[in-house]
Amino acid sequence: MYAVTVSPKFQVVIPKKVREQLHIKPGQKMMAMPYGGHIQLVPVKAPKELRGLLKGCDVNMDQIREKSDRF
C-alpha cells in the first residue's frame, strides 16, 4: 500500500511499483469512479483489445432474464 498526495490541481501520481505491477502506460485512459467511499481507477480498453472477450459464453437469454408478463 502506498500513500499519495493530492496536488492543488487535484492530481495524484500513481507509484511506480503499482504502475509496473498493473502495466499502466503513459497516456493510458482510466475511468475514475466513486466506489464505497473510495476512488476506483479502471483502465479503459481499446475496442480491439476486447475482441474475443465473450468467446465461448452461453448467451441463452432464457437463463439470463426474468420472465415478464408484458412480452
DAGISUL-V487375 format. One record per backbone hydrogen bond with DSSP energy under -1.0 kcal/mol. CO is the residue of the C=O (numbers start at 1). NH is the residue of the N-H. If there is no record, write none. Layout:
# DAGISUL-V487375
co/nh
CO/NH
CO/NH
This chain:
# DAGISUL-V487375
co/nh
7/10
11/7
15/19
16/20
17/21
18/22
19/24
25/28
29/44
31/42
33/40
35/38
38/35
40/33
42/31
46/49
50/53
52/55
54/57
60/63
61/65
